[in-house]
């Protein structure tokens, strides 16, 4: 394979949007918050059971977050979990018109 055979397409910064997911912004926000929760648990060496004891959040919720099963979580629930892990959260929101599907990069 020659380098000429490879087409490089720069993503938007949101993989969910790049693949045309309908709620891409929400999915991206959930993924970012979940990654922070996982990093905190890993940095502290906490199992899901230990995290439950410290926060009162069900170990099954931590397990779902670790396994990226995020559909059942609202953003405010995930932010509440971060608060129980002694984290302050600052949210910045940006609004802009959606791109039409034809304008989005197409991935294979």
GUVEX-886494 format. One record per atom (N, C-alpha, C, O): residue number from 1; residue in one letter; atom name; x, y, z. Coordinates in Angstrom, 3 decimals, always signed. Layout:
% GUVEX-886494
SITE  seq  type  atom        c1        c2        c3
SITE  NUM     A    CA         X         Y         Z
...
END
This chain:
% GUVEX-886494
SITE  seq  type  atom        c1        c2        c3
SITE    1     X     N    +0.843    -1.175    +0.000
SITE    1     X    CA    +0.000    +0.000    +0.000
SITE    1     X     C    +0.889    +1.239    +0.000
SITE    1     X     O    +1.804    +1.359    +0.815
SITE    2     X     N    +0.616    +2.140    -0.902
SITE    2     X    CA    +1.357    +3.391    -0.991
SITE    2     X     C    +0.633    +4.474    -0.211
SITE    2     X     O    -0.580    +4.407    -0.016
SITE    3     X     N    +1.384    +5.471    +0.233
SITE    3     X    CA    +0.783    +6.599    +0.947
SITE    3     X     C    -0.257    +7.324    +0.102
SITE    3     X     O    -1.168    +7.952    +0.644
SITE    4     X     N    -0.130    +7.243    -1.213
SITE    4     X    CA    -1.090    +7.897    -2.100
SITE    4     X     C    -2.467    +7.253    -2.011
SITE    4     X     O    -3.459    +7.862    -2.409
SITE    5     X     N    -2.539    +6.026    -1.492
SITE    5     X    CA    -3.805    +5.302    -1.407
SITE    5     X     C    -4.615    +5.664    -0.165
SITE    5     X     O    -5.763    +5.243    -0.026
SITE    6     X     N    -4.026    +6.432    +0.724
SITE    6     X    CA    -4.682    +6.749    +1.989
SITE    6     X     C    -5.229    +8.169    +1.940
SITE    6     X     O    -4.514    +9.112    +1.604
SITE    7     X     N    -6.513    +8.306    +2.283
SITE    7     X    CA    -7.113    +9.625    +2.355
SITE    7     X     C    -7.292    +9.976    +3.828
SITE    7     X     O    -7.916    +9.232    +4.585
SITE    8     X     N    -6.749   +11.092    +4.215
SITE    8     X    CA    -6.853   +11.557    +5.589
SITE    8     X     C    -8.011   +12.546    +5.687
SITE    8     X     O    -8.073   +13.532    +4.953
SITE    9     X     N    -8.922   +12.259    +6.609
SITE    9     X    CA   -10.046   +13.158    +6.837
SITE    9     X     C    -9.997   +13.595    +8.289
SITE    9     X     O   -10.005   +12.763    +9.198
SITE   10     X     N    -9.945   +14.890    +8.503
SITE   10     X    CA    -9.892   +15.420    +9.860
SITE   10     X     C   -11.302   +15.391   +10.449
SITE   10     X     O   -12.263   +15.840    +9.825
SITE   11     X     N   -11.400   +14.859   +11.646
SITE   11     X    CA   -12.685   +14.782   +12.334
SITE   11     X     C   -13.083   +16.122   +12.924
SITE   11     X     O   -12.302   +17.073   +12.945
SITE   12     X     N   -14.294   +16.174   +13.392
SITE   12     X    CA   -14.838   +17.417   +13.947
SITE   12     X     C   -14.440   +17.628   +15.401
SITE   12     X     O   -14.610   +18.722   +15.939
SITE   13     X     N   -13.910   +16.587   +16.041
SITE   13     X    CA   -13.648   +16.646   +17.476
SITE   13     X     C   -14.722   +15.918   +18.255
SITE   13     X     O   -14.591   +15.719   +19.463
SITE   14     X     N   -15.779   +15.521   +17.575
SITE   14     X    CA   -16.854   +14.748   +18.187
SITE   14     X     C   -17.097   +13.534   +17.298
SITE   14     X     O   -17.739   +13.635   +16.252
SITE   15     X     N   -16.586   +12.404   +17.721
SITE   15     X    CA   -16.699   +11.189   +16.916
SITE   15     X     C   -18.155   +10.808   +16.679
SITE   15     X     O   -18.488   +10.247   +15.635
SITE   16     X     N   -19.025   +11.110   +17.641
SITE   16     X    CA   -20.446   +10.777   +17.482
SITE   16     X     C   -21.064   +11.594   +16.343
SITE   16     X     O   -21.879   +11.077   +15.580
SITE   17     X     N   -20.681   +12.857   +16.230
SITE   17     X    CA   -21.159   +13.703   +15.128
SITE   17     X     C   -20.569   +13.235   +13.804
SITE   17     X     O   -21.253   +13.219   +12.781
SITE   18     X     N   -19.294   +12.856   +13.831
SITE   18     X    CA   -18.649   +12.403   +12.604
SITE   18     X     C   -19.332   +11.176   +12.014
SITE   18     X     O   -19.323   +10.974   +10.799
SITE   19     X     N   -19.916   +10.369   +12.871
SITE   19     X    CA   -20.620    +9.179   +12.399
SITE   19     X     C   -22.126    +9.395   +12.300
SITE   19     X     O   -22.887    +8.440   +12.145
SITE   20     X     N   -22.552   +10.652   +12.390
SITE   20     X    CA   -23.943   +10.999   +12.141
SITE   20     X     C   -24.927   +10.593   +13.216
SITE   20     X     O   -26.112   +10.421   +12.931
SITE   21     X     N   -24.469   +10.437   +14.438
SITE   21     X    CA   -25.366   +10.066   +15.536
SITE   21     X     C   -26.320   +11.218   +15.812
SITE   21     X     O   -25.901   +12.376   +15.779
SITE   22     X     N   -27.598   +10.934   +16.085
SITE   22     X    CA   -28.582   +12.009   +16.221
SITE   22     X     C   -28.380   +12.912   +17.437
SITE   22     X     O   -28.688   +14.101   +17.351
SITE   23     X     N   -27.884   +12.415   +18.548
SITE   23     X    CA   -27.663   +13.227   +19.752
SITE   23     X     C   -26.177   +13.279   +20.068
SITE   23     X     O   -25.755   +12.988   +21.187
SITE   24     X     N   -25.403   +13.650   +19.080
SITE   24     X    CA   -23.952   +13.594   +19.184
SITE   24     X     C   -23.398   +14.447   +20.329
SITE   24     X     O   -22.486   +14.011   +21.032
SITE   25     X     N   -23.925   +15.633   +20.521
SITE   25     X    CA   -23.436   +16.505   +21.586
SITE   25     X     C   -23.659   +15.901   +22.958
SITE   25     X     O   -22.776   +15.943   +23.815
SITE   26     X     N   -24.835   +15.339   +23.163
SITE   26     X    CA   -25.155   +14.691   +24.425
SITE   26     X     C   -24.264   +13.473   +24.653
SITE   26     X     O   -23.743   +13.278   +25.751
SITE   27     X     N   -24.090   +12.662   +23.623
SITE   27     X    CA   -23.244   +11.475   +23.756
SITE   27     X     C   -21.799   +11.850   +24.052
SITE   27     X     O   -21.134   +11.190   +24.851
SITE   28     X     N   -21.314   +12.907   +23.409
SITE   28     X    CA   -19.955   +13.376   +23.650
SITE   28     X     C   -19.799   +13.852   +25.092
SITE   28     X     O   -18.811   +13.532   +25.752
SITE   29     X     N   -20.773   +14.615   +25.576
SITE   29     X    CA   -20.718   +15.119   +26.956
SITE   29     X     C   -20.721   +13.955   +27.951
SITE   29     X     O   -19.946   +13.952   +28.907
SITE   30     X     N   -21.584   +12.978   +27.728
SITE   30     X    CA   -21.614   +11.810   +28.611
SITE   30     X     C   -20.271   +11.084   +28.602
SITE   30     X     O   -19.773   +10.683   +29.654
SITE   31     X     N   -19.693   +10.918   +27.432
SITE   31     X    CA   -18.417   +10.204   +27.315
SITE   31     X     C   -17.301   +10.946   +28.048
SITE   31     X     O   -16.469   +10.322   +28.707
SITE   32     X     N   -17.281   +12.253   +27.937
SITE   32     X    CA   -16.247   +13.054   +28.612
SITE   32     X     C   -16.388   +12.934   +30.124
SITE   32     X     O   -15.399   +12.738   +30.831
SITE   33     X     N   -17.615   +13.050   +30.619
SITE   33     X    CA   -17.842   +12.951   +32.062
SITE   33     X     C   -17.535   +11.541   +32.553
SITE   33     X     O   -16.926   +11.374   +33.610
SITE   34     X     N   -17.950   +10.525   +31.798
SITE   34     X    CA   -17.662    +9.137   +32.181
SITE   34     X     C   -16.157    +8.903   +32.253
SITE   34     X     O   -15.677    +8.232   +33.167
SITE   35     X     N   -15.413    +9.449   +31.299
SITE   35     X    CA   -13.956    +9.284   +31.309
SITE   35     X     C   -13.353    +9.911   +32.562
SITE   35     X     O   -12.413    +9.363   +33.137
SITE   36     X     N   -13.881   +11.051   +32.987
SITE   36     X    CA   -13.385   +11.702   +34.200
SITE   36     X     C   -13.688   +10.842   +35.426
SITE   36     X     O   -12.830   +10.680   +36.294
SITE   37     X     N   -14.892   +10.294   +35.504
SITE   37     X    CA   -15.257    +9.431   +36.628
SITE   37     X     C   -14.338    +8.211   +36.676
SITE   37     X     O   -13.849    +7.843   +37.744
SITE   38     X     N   -14.107    +7.596   +35.540
SITE   38     X    CA   -13.231    +6.419   +35.471
SITE   38     X     C   -11.815    +6.785   +35.895
SITE   38     X     O   -11.177    +6.035   +36.634
SITE   39     X     N   -11.313    +7.939   +35.432
SITE   39     X    CA    -9.966    +8.380   +35.825
SITE   39     X     C    -9.853    +8.580   +37.327
SITE   39     X     O    -8.838    +8.226   +37.925
SITE   40     X     N   -10.883    +9.142   +37.941
SITE   40     X    CA   -10.864    +9.356   +39.391
SITE   40     X     C   -10.825    +8.015   +40.114
SITE   40     X     O   -10.031    +7.827   +41.036
SITE   41     X     N   -11.680    +7.082   +39.697
SITE   41     X    CA   -11.695    +5.763   +40.325
SITE   41     X     C   -10.340    +5.079   +40.177
SITE   41     X     O    -9.831    +4.487   +41.128
SITE   42     X     N    -9.762    +5.163   +38.985
SITE   42     X    CA    -8.454    +4.532   +38.742
SITE   42     X     C    -7.351    +5.201   +39.564
SITE   42     X     O    -6.517    +4.522   +40.163
SITE   43     X     N    -7.353    +6.536   +39.587
SITE   43     X    CA    -6.327    +7.261   +40.352
SITE   43     X     C    -6.388    +6.927   +41.838
SITE   43     X     O    -5.361    +6.864   +42.515
SITE   44     X     N    -7.589    +6.715   +42.331
SITE   44     X    CA    -7.766    +6.396   +43.753
SITE   44     X     C    -7.705    +4.893   +44.027
SITE   44     X     O    -7.743    +4.462   +45.180
SITE   45     X     N    -7.611    +4.106   +42.960
SITE   45     X    CA    -7.548    +2.654   +43.116
SITE   45     X     C    -8.827    +2.064   +43.690
SITE   45     X     O    -8.787    +1.092   +44.444
SITE   46     X     N    -9.970    +2.659   +43.329
SITE   46     X    CA   -11.249    +2.219   +43.876
SITE   46     X     C   -11.934    +1.194   +42.983
SITE   46     X     O   -11.984    +1.354   +41.764
SITE   47     X     N   -12.452    +0.155   +43.591
SITE   47     X    CA   -13.339    -0.758   +42.873
SITE   47     X     C   -14.721    -0.116   +42.868
SITE   47     X     O   -14.947    +0.887   +43.545
SITE   48     X     N   -15.639    -0.689   +42.110
SITE   48     X    CA   -16.990    -0.147   +42.094
SITE   48     X     C   -17.651    -0.291   +43.465
SITE   48     X     O   -18.433    +0.569   +43.871
SITE   49     X     N   -17.345    -1.359   +44.168
SITE   49     X    CA   -17.901    -1.568   +45.526
SITE   49     X     C   -17.336    -0.541   +46.512
SITE   49     X     O   -18.071    -0.012   +47.345
SITE   50     X     N   -16.046    -0.262   +46.420
SITE   50     X    CA   -15.431    +0.734   +47.303
SITE   50     X     C   -15.979    +2.132   +46.999
SITE   50     X     O   -16.222    +2.926   +47.907
SITE   51     X     N   -16.167    +2.416   +45.712
SITE   51     X    CA   -16.735    +3.713   +45.326
SITE   51     X     C   -18.155    +3.851   +45.852
SITE   51     X     O   -18.562    +4.935   +46.270
SITE   52     X     N   -18.910    +2.759   +45.834
SITE   52     X    CA   -20.267    +2.778   +46.378
SITE   52     X     C   -20.248    +3.129   +47.864
SITE   52     X     O   -21.046    +3.946   +48.322
SITE   53     X     N   -19.342    +2.515   +48.610
SITE   53     X    CA   -19.247    +2.786   +50.050
SITE   53     X     C   -18.900    +4.242   +50.331
SITE   53     X     O   -19.406    +4.834   +51.284
SITE   54     X     N   -18.028    +4.821   +49.492
SITE   54     X    CA   -17.595    +6.206   +49.724
SITE   54     X     C   -18.622    +7.242   +49.288
SITE   54     X     O   -18.688    +8.331   +49.858
SITE   55     X     N   -19.429    +6.904   +48.271
SITE   55     X    CA   -20.303    +7.920   +47.676
SITE   55     X     C   -21.793    +7.676   +47.882
SITE   55     X     O   -22.591    +8.609   +47.803
SITE   56     X     N   -22.172    +6.430   +48.144
SITE   56     X    CA   -23.593    +6.099   +48.213
SITE   56     X     C   -24.211    +5.854   +46.852
SITE   56     X     O   -25.411    +5.601   +46.750
SITE   57     X     N   -23.406    +5.926   +45.810
SITE   57     X    CA   -23.865    +5.639   +44.446
SITE   57     X     C   -23.721    +4.145   +44.220
SITE   57     X     O   -22.677    +3.567   +44.523
SITE   58     X     N   -24.747    +3.524   +43.697
SITE   58     X    CA   -24.756    +2.081   +43.489
SITE   58     X     C   -23.532    +1.613   +42.692
SITE   58     X     O   -23.124    +2.252   +41.722
SITE   59     X     N   -22.964    +0.498   +43.118
SITE   59     X    CA   -21.807    -0.041   +42.389
SITE   59     X     C   -22.193    -0.395   +40.958
SITE   59     X     O   -21.352    -0.339   +40.061
SITE   60     X     N   -23.462    -0.763   +40.732
SITE   60     X    CA   -23.884    -1.099   +39.368
SITE   60     X     C   -23.832    +0.125   +38.457
SITE   60     X     O   -23.586    -0.006   +37.258
SITE   61     X     N   -24.061    +1.320   +39.020
SITE   61     X    CA   -23.941    +2.534   +38.212
SITE   61     X     C   -22.483    +2.775   +37.826
SITE   61     X     O   -22.190    +3.121   +36.681
SITE   62     X     N   -21.570    +2.593   +38.781
SITE   62     X    CA   -20.144    +2.725   +38.450
SITE   62     X     C   -19.733    +1.675   +37.423
SITE   62     X     O   -18.927    +1.952   +36.535
SITE   63     X     N   -20.278    +0.492   +37.542
SITE   63     X    CA   -19.965    -0.578   +36.597
SITE   63     X     C   -20.447    -0.202   +35.190
SITE   63     X     O   -19.724    -0.404   +34.214
SITE   64     X     N   -21.663    +0.344   +35.085
SITE   64     X    CA   -22.167    +0.770   +33.773
SITE   64     X     C   -21.292    +1.874   +33.192
SITE   64     X     O   -21.025    +1.889   +31.991
SITE   65     X     N   -20.847    +2.793   +34.036
SITE   65     X    CA   -19.974    +3.864   +33.543
SITE   65     X     C   -18.665    +3.265   +33.046
SITE   65     X     O   -18.196    +3.627   +31.967
SITE   66     X     N   -18.074    +2.368   +33.801
SITE   66     X    CA   -16.818    +1.722   +33.374
SITE   66     X     C   -16.979    +0.983   +32.052
SITE   66     X     O   -16.036    +0.904   +31.265
SITE   67     X     N   -18.159    +0.445   +31.807
SITE   67     X    CA   -18.416    -0.324   +30.589
SITE   67     X     C   -19.032    +0.521   +29.480
SITE   67     X     O   -19.515    -0.015   +28.482
SITE   68     X     N   -19.015    +1.837   +29.652
SITE   68     X    CA   -19.519    +2.791   +28.657
SITE   68     X     C   -20.968    +2.520   +28.278
SITE   68     X     O   -21.359    +2.726   +27.129
SITE   69     X     N   -21.756    +2.067   +29.222
SITE   69     X    CA   -23.200    +1.908   +29.021
SITE   69     X     C   -23.870    +3.142   +29.602
SITE   69     X     O   -24.355    +3.129   +30.733
SITE   70     X     N   -23.888    +4.203   +28.816
SITE   70     X    CA   -24.222    +5.525   +29.343
SITE   70     X     C   -25.626    +6.008   +28.998
SITE   70     X     O   -26.027    +7.079   +29.452
SITE   71     X     N   -26.371    +5.264   +28.222
SITE   71     X    CA   -27.693    +5.729   +27.779
SITE   71     X     C   -28.635    +6.050   +28.928
SITE   71     X     O   -29.455    +6.961   +28.813
SITE   72     X     N   -28.537    +5.329   +30.019
SITE   72     X    CA   -29.452    +5.505   +31.152
SITE   72     X     C   -29.090    +6.698   +32.031
SITE   72     X     O   -29.842    +7.041   +32.943
SITE   73     X     N   -27.964    +7.326   +31.772
SITE   73     X    CA   -27.503    +8.429   +32.606
SITE   73     X     C   -27.881    +9.773   +32.001
SITE   73     X     O   -27.710   +10.010   +30.805
SITE   74     X     N   -28.398   +10.641   +32.855
SITE   74     X    CA   -28.573   +12.033   +32.449
SITE   74     X     C   -27.280   +12.765   +32.798
SITE   74     X     O   -26.497   +12.299   +33.626
SITE   75     X     N   -27.067   +13.897   +32.169
SITE   75     X    CA   -25.863   +14.679   +32.483
SITE   75     X     C   -25.867   +15.124   +33.936
SITE   75     X     O   -24.827   +15.103   +34.593
SITE   76     X     N   -27.024   +15.523   +34.442
SITE   76     X    CA   -27.050   +15.981   +35.830
SITE   76     X     C   -26.751   +14.842   +36.794
SITE   76     X     O   -26.141   +15.076   +37.837
SITE   77     X     N   -27.160   +13.618   +36.478
SITE   77     X    CA   -26.832   +12.474   +37.341
SITE   77     X     C   -25.322   +12.239   +37.349
SITE   77     X     O   -24.737   +11.997   +38.404
SITE   78     X     N   -24.701   +12.310   +36.191
SITE   78     X    CA   -23.257   +12.087   +36.110
SITE   78     X     C   -22.489   +13.201   +36.822
SITE   78     X     O   -21.465   +12.942   +37.455
SITE   79     X     N   -22.975   +14.427   +36.723
SITE   79     X    CA   -22.337   +15.546   +37.422
SITE   79     X     C   -22.501   +15.380   +38.933
SITE   79     X     O   -21.592   +15.702   +39.698
SITE   80     X     N   -23.654   +14.881   +39.356
SITE   80     X    CA   -23.876   +14.593   +40.775
SITE   80     X     C   -22.887   +13.541   +41.275
SITE   80     X     O   -22.361   +13.653   +42.382
SITE   81     X     N   -22.639   +12.524   +40.458
SITE   81     X    CA   -21.665   +11.487   +40.830
SITE   81     X     C   -20.279   +12.104   +40.987
SITE   81     X     O   -19.560   +11.773   +41.929
SITE   82     X     N   -19.897   +12.999   +40.073
SITE   82     X    CA   -18.613   +13.684   +40.209
SITE   82     X     C   -18.560   +14.486   +41.499
SITE   82     X     O   -17.524   +14.521   +42.164
SITE   83     X     N   -19.654   +15.125   +41.858
SITE   83     X    CA   -19.712   +15.868   +43.108
SITE   83     X     C   -19.492   +14.972   +44.311
SITE   83     X     O   -18.824   +15.365   +45.267
SITE   84     X     N   -20.048   +13.776   +44.269
SITE   84     X    CA   -19.865   +12.821   +45.368
SITE   84     X     C   -18.433   +12.295   +45.418
SITE   84     X     O   -18.000   +11.736   +46.426
SITE   85     X     N   -17.705   +12.481   +44.319
SITE   85     X    CA   -16.285   +12.121   +44.270
SITE   85     X     C   -15.414   +13.352   +44.562
SITE   85     X     O   -14.229   +13.375   +44.231
SITE   86     X     N   -16.013   +14.367   +45.182
SITE   86     X    CA   -15.327   +15.596   +45.592
SITE   86     X     C   -14.780   +16.402   +44.417
SITE   86     X     O   -13.678   +16.947   +44.488
SITE   87     X     N   -15.543   +16.474   +43.357
SITE   87     X    CA   -15.150   +17.242   +42.188
SITE   87     X     C   -16.146   +18.367   +41.959
SITE   87     X     O   -17.355   +18.162   +42.066
SITE   88     X     N   -15.644   +19.556   +41.642
SITE   88     X    CA   -16.496   +20.653   +41.191
SITE   88     X     C   -16.528   +20.597   +39.674
SITE   88     X     O   -15.520   +20.292   +39.036
SITE   89     X     N   -17.668   +20.886   +39.106
SITE   89     X    CA   -17.834   +20.813   +37.652
SITE   89     X     C   -18.233   +22.186   +37.138
SITE   89     X     O   -19.137   +22.826   +37.675
SITE   90     X     N   -17.549   +22.628   +36.095
SITE   90     X    CA   -17.899   +23.871   +35.423
SITE   90     X     C   -18.303   +23.505   +34.005
SITE   90     X     O   -17.563   +22.816   +33.303
SITE   91     X     N   -19.465   +23.961   +33.585
SITE   91     X    CA   -19.994   +23.612   +32.269
SITE   91     X     C   -20.025   +24.858   +31.395
SITE   91     X     O   -20.539   +25.902   +31.798
SITE   92     X     N   -19.470   +24.735   +30.196
SITE   92     X    CA   -19.550   +25.787   +29.179
SITE   92     X     C   -20.361   +25.236   +28.023
SITE   92     X     O   -20.102   +24.130   +27.550
SITE   93     X     N   -21.336   +25.999   +27.567
SITE   93     X    CA   -22.209   +25.546   +26.486
SITE   93     X     C   -22.060   +26.497   +25.313
SITE   93     X     O   -22.066   +27.717   +25.477
SITE   94     X     N   -21.927   +25.921   +24.131
SITE   94     X    CA   -21.838   +26.705   +22.907
SITE   94     X     C   -22.978   +26.291   +21.992
SITE   94     X     O   -23.263   +25.102   +21.846
SITE   95     X     N   -23.626   +27.263   +21.380
SITE   95     X    CA   -24.713   +26.984   +20.455
SITE   95     X     C   -24.279   +27.373   +19.054
SITE   95     X     O   -23.639   +28.407   +18.859
SITE   96     X     N   -24.628   +26.542   +18.075
SITE   96     X    CA   -24.381   +26.864   +16.675
SITE   96     X     C   -25.348   +26.041   +15.828
SITE   96     X     O   -25.812   +24.985   +16.258
SITE   97     X     N   -25.645   +26.515   +14.651
SITE   97     X    CA   -26.558   +25.752   +13.787
SITE   97     X     C   -25.951   +24.393   +13.436
SITE   97     X     O   -24.732   +24.265   +13.316
SITE   98     X     N   -26.793   +23.394   +13.276
SITE   98     X    CA   -26.323   +22.070   +12.881
SITE   98     X     C   -25.880   +22.087   +11.440
SITE   98     X     O   -26.424   +22.820   +10.614
SITE   99     X     N   -24.875   +21.261   +11.141
SITE   99     X    CA   -24.472   +21.066    +9.752
SITE   99     X     C   -25.459   +20.123    +9.099
SITE   99     X     O   -25.962   +19.191    +9.726
SITE  100     X     N   -25.725   +20.379    +7.838
SITE  100     X    CA   -26.544   +19.424    +7.097
SITE  100     X     C   -25.722   +18.170    +6.869
SITE  100     X     O   -24.493   +18.237    +6.827
SITE  101     X     N   -26.362   +17.057    +6.726
SITE  101     X    CA   -25.682   +15.768    +6.576
SITE  101     X     C   -24.713   +15.784    +5.403
SITE  101     X     O   -23.636   +15.194    +5.496
SITE  102     X     N   -25.062   +16.439    +4.307
SITE  102     X    CA   -24.185   +16.481    +3.135
SITE  102     X     C   -22.878   +17.202    +3.419
SITE  102     X     O   -21.881   +16.952    +2.742
SITE  103     X     N   -22.860   +18.103    +4.417
SITE  103     X    CA   -21.649   +18.855    +4.746
SITE  103     X     C   -20.715   +18.101    +5.670
SITE  103     X     O   -19.542   +18.458    +5.781
SITE  104     X     N   -21.207   +17.061    +6.339
SITE  104     X    CA   -20.386   +16.313    +7.271
SITE  104     X     C   -19.401   +15.425    +6.510
SITE  104     X     O   -19.725   +14.929    +5.430
SITE  105     X     N   -18.207   +15.222    +7.059
SITE  105     X    CA   -17.272   +14.324    +6.421
SITE  105     X     C   -17.830   +12.897    +6.431
SITE  105     X     O   -18.466   +12.480    +7.399
SITE  106     X     N   -17.596   +12.179    +5.384
SITE  106     X    CA   -18.056   +10.800    +5.283
SITE  106     X     C   -16.906    +9.867    +5.600
SITE  106     X     O   -15.826    +9.985    +5.022
SITE  107     X     N   -17.133    +8.940    +6.516
SITE  107     X    CA   -16.116    +7.974    +6.919
SITE  107     X     C   -16.503    +6.603    +6.437
SITE  107     X     O   -17.684    +6.288    +6.291
SITE  108     X     N   -15.521    +5.806    +6.196
SITE  108     X    CA   -15.765    +4.421    +5.768
SITE  108     X     C   -15.892    +3.524    +6.952
SITE  108     X     O   -16.099    +2.320    +6.795
END
